[in-house]
């Protein structure tokens, strides 16, 4: 049985086809990771936006801001995607739903832009901070950065005694018939 996410902001039918089939995984993964971020963000209330588990931690709202702004920078500055001016990235009101809406609004046009790019474009080396890297490397670095901050927020949810949504499989709070998490040597040895 497939995983069913509580929040799906970008439907499979909205993901454009890549210029070459070998590049489709980039679009599918970006849409999936965006959906996972939105699924986690949807678990917070407006009252939670100031929450941070430690004085040196960043509050929920700052992690949401960072996500939107740093994606804009990675995709605009380093990959050359058309992006709105930085001052137009953040929502006017700092509620979870407004951040969710803005995440989707920014992600959908990126999918269309990435779909048009060919393999040579993805493999071209471009400046990335103080080094030079292929665009595909920068893209995957961004996806991993997103995963990092999403995981931060799942820890916050646990500390708030909230259910943690499924992102890659079952959690202590969400499971389904047929879920088979690898939590034993036996499960790791299945073929």
C-alpha positions as CSV (number, residue, x, y, z in Angstrom):
1,X,0.0,0.0,0.0
2,X,1.5,3.4,-0.9
3,X,2.1,6.1,1.6
4,X,-0.7,8.6,2.0
5,X,0.4,12.1,3.1
6,X,-1.9,14.2,5.2
7,X,-0.9,17.3,3.0
8,X,-0.3,17.2,-0.7
9,X,0.3,20.7,-2.0
10,X,1.7,19.7,-5.4
11,X,-0.1,16.9,-7.1
12,X,1.7,14.4,-9.3
13,X,-0.4,15.7,-12.2
14,X,1.1,19.2,-11.7
15,X,4.7,18.0,-12.1
16,X,5.9,18.8,-15.6
17,X,7.8,16.4,-17.7
18,X,11.6,17.0,-17.8
19,X,13.3,17.7,-21.1
20,X,15.0,14.3,-20.8
21,X,13.6,11.3,-19.0
22,X,16.8,10.9,-17.0
23,X,16.2,14.3,-15.4
24,X,12.6,13.6,-14.3
25,X,13.7,12.4,-10.8
26,X,14.9,16.0,-10.1
27,X,11.4,17.4,-10.6
28,X,9.7,14.5,-8.8
29,X,12.0,14.8,-5.9
30,X,11.6,18.6,-5.6
31,X,7.8,18.3,-5.6
32,X,7.9,15.4,-3.1
33,X,10.3,17.3,-0.7
34,X,8.1,20.4,-1.0
35,X,5.1,18.3,-0.1
36,X,7.0,16.9,2.9
37,X,7.9,20.4,4.2
38,X,4.3,21.5,3.9
39,X,3.1,18.4,5.7
40,X,5.4,19.2,8.6
41,X,4.6,22.9,8.6
42,X,0.8,22.1,8.7
43,X,1.3,20.5,12.1
44,X,2.1,23.8,13.7
45,X,-0.5,26.4,15.0
46,X,-0.1,30.1,14.8
47,X,0.7,30.1,18.5
48,X,3.6,27.7,17.9
49,X,5.5,30.0,15.5
50,X,7.5,31.5,18.3
51,X,8.4,28.1,19.9
52,X,12.0,27.1,20.2
53,X,13.1,24.2,22.4
54,X,16.3,25.9,23.7
55,X,17.4,29.6,24.1
56,X,20.0,29.0,21.4
57,X,17.6,27.3,19.0
58,X,15.8,29.2,16.2
59,X,12.0,29.5,16.6
60,X,9.7,27.8,14.1
61,X,8.9,31.1,12.2
62,X,12.7,31.7,11.7
63,X,13.1,28.2,10.2
64,X,10.2,28.8,7.9
65,X,11.6,32.2,6.8
66,X,15.0,30.6,6.2
67,X,13.5,27.9,4.1
68,X,11.8,30.3,1.8
69,X,14.6,32.8,1.6
70,X,17.4,30.2,1.2
71,X,15.6,28.3,-1.6
72,X,15.1,31.6,-3.4
73,X,18.9,32.3,-3.1
74,X,20.0,28.8,-4.1
75,X,17.7,28.7,-7.1
76,X,18.0,32.3,-8.1
77,X,21.6,33.2,-7.5
78,X,23.3,29.8,-8.0
79,X,21.0,28.1,-10.5
80,X,19.8,31.2,-12.4
81,X,16.1,30.4,-12.0
82,X,13.7,33.3,-12.3
83,X,12.8,34.3,-8.7
84,X,10.9,37.1,-7.1
85,X,12.8,39.9,-5.4
86,X,13.9,38.9,-1.9
87,X,11.5,41.4,-0.4
88,X,8.6,39.6,-2.1
89,X,9.4,36.1,-0.8
90,X,7.9,36.1,2.7
91,X,4.2,36.1,3.4
92,X,2.7,39.3,4.9
93,X,1.4,37.5,8.0
94,X,3.5,34.9,9.8
95,X,1.0,32.0,10.1
96,X,1.7,28.4,9.2
97,X,-0.9,28.5,6.4
98,X,0.6,31.6,4.9
99,X,4.0,30.0,4.9
100,X,2.5,26.8,3.4
101,X,0.8,28.9,0.6
102,X,4.0,30.8,-0.1
103,X,6.1,27.6,-0.3
104,X,3.8,26.2,-2.9
105,X,3.5,29.5,-4.8
106,X,7.3,29.6,-5.1
107,X,7.8,25.9,-5.9
108,X,5.4,25.4,-8.8
109,X,7.1,27.9,-11.2
110,X,10.5,26.4,-10.3
111,X,9.3,23.0,-11.5
112,X,8.4,24.5,-14.9
113,X,11.8,26.2,-15.1
114,X,13.7,23.0,-14.2
115,X,11.6,20.9,-16.6
116,X,12.9,23.0,-19.6
117,X,16.6,22.6,-18.7
118,X,18.6,20.0,-20.6
119,X,21.4,17.7,-19.3
120,X,24.2,20.0,-20.4
121,X,22.6,22.8,-18.4
122,X,22.4,20.6,-15.3
123,X,26.0,19.5,-15.6
124,X,27.5,23.0,-16.2
125,X,29.7,24.2,-13.4
126,X,28.7,27.6,-11.9
127,X,29.8,29.6,-8.8
128,X,28.4,28.4,-5.5
129,X,29.5,30.6,-2.6
130,X,33.3,30.5,-2.8
131,X,33.6,27.3,-5.0
132,X,32.4,26.1,-8.4
133,X,30.0,23.2,-8.7
134,X,27.7,21.6,-11.3
135,X,24.2,22.8,-11.1
136,X,22.9,19.3,-10.4
137,X,25.2,19.2,-7.3
138,X,23.8,22.5,-6.1
139,X,20.3,21.3,-6.6
140,X,20.9,18.2,-4.5
141,X,22.7,20.3,-1.9
142,X,19.5,22.4,-1.6
143,X,17.3,19.3,-1.3
144,X,19.5,18.0,1.6
145,X,19.4,21.4,3.2
146,X,15.6,21.4,3.1
147,X,15.6,17.9,4.7
148,X,17.8,19.1,7.5
149,X,15.4,22.0,8.4
150,X,12.3,19.8,8.0
151,X,13.8,17.3,10.4
152,X,14.5,20.1,12.9
153,X,10.9,20.9,12.9
154,X,9.8,17.3,13.4
155,X,11.9,17.3,16.6
156,X,10.1,20.5,17.6
157,X,6.8,18.7,17.0
158,X,7.8,15.8,19.2
159,X,8.9,18.2,22.0
160,X,5.6,20.0,21.7
161,X,3.9,16.5,22.2
162,X,2.4,16.7,18.7
163,X,2.1,13.8,16.3
164,X,4.9,13.7,13.7
165,X,3.7,13.2,10.2
166,X,5.0,10.6,7.8
167,X,7.6,11.9,5.4
168,X,9.5,8.8,4.2
169,X,7.6,6.1,5.9
170,X,5.8,5.3,9.1
171,X,6.4,7.2,12.3
172,X,5.5,6.5,15.9
173,X,2.3,8.4,15.2
174,X,1.4,7.4,11.6
175,X,1.5,4.0,10.0
176,X,-0.6,1.9,7.6
177,X,-1.2,-1.7,6.6
178,X,1.8,-2.9,4.7
179,X,4.3,-0.5,6.2
180,X,7.5,-2.3,6.8
181,X,10.1,-0.1,8.5
182,X,13.6,-1.4,8.8
183,X,14.1,-1.6,12.5
184,X,15.7,-5.0,12.9
185,X,18.5,-7.0,11.5
186,X,15.9,-9.3,10.0
187,X,14.2,-6.5,8.1
188,X,17.5,-5.2,6.8
189,X,18.2,-8.7,5.3
190,X,15.0,-8.9,3.3
191,X,15.5,-9.3,-0.5
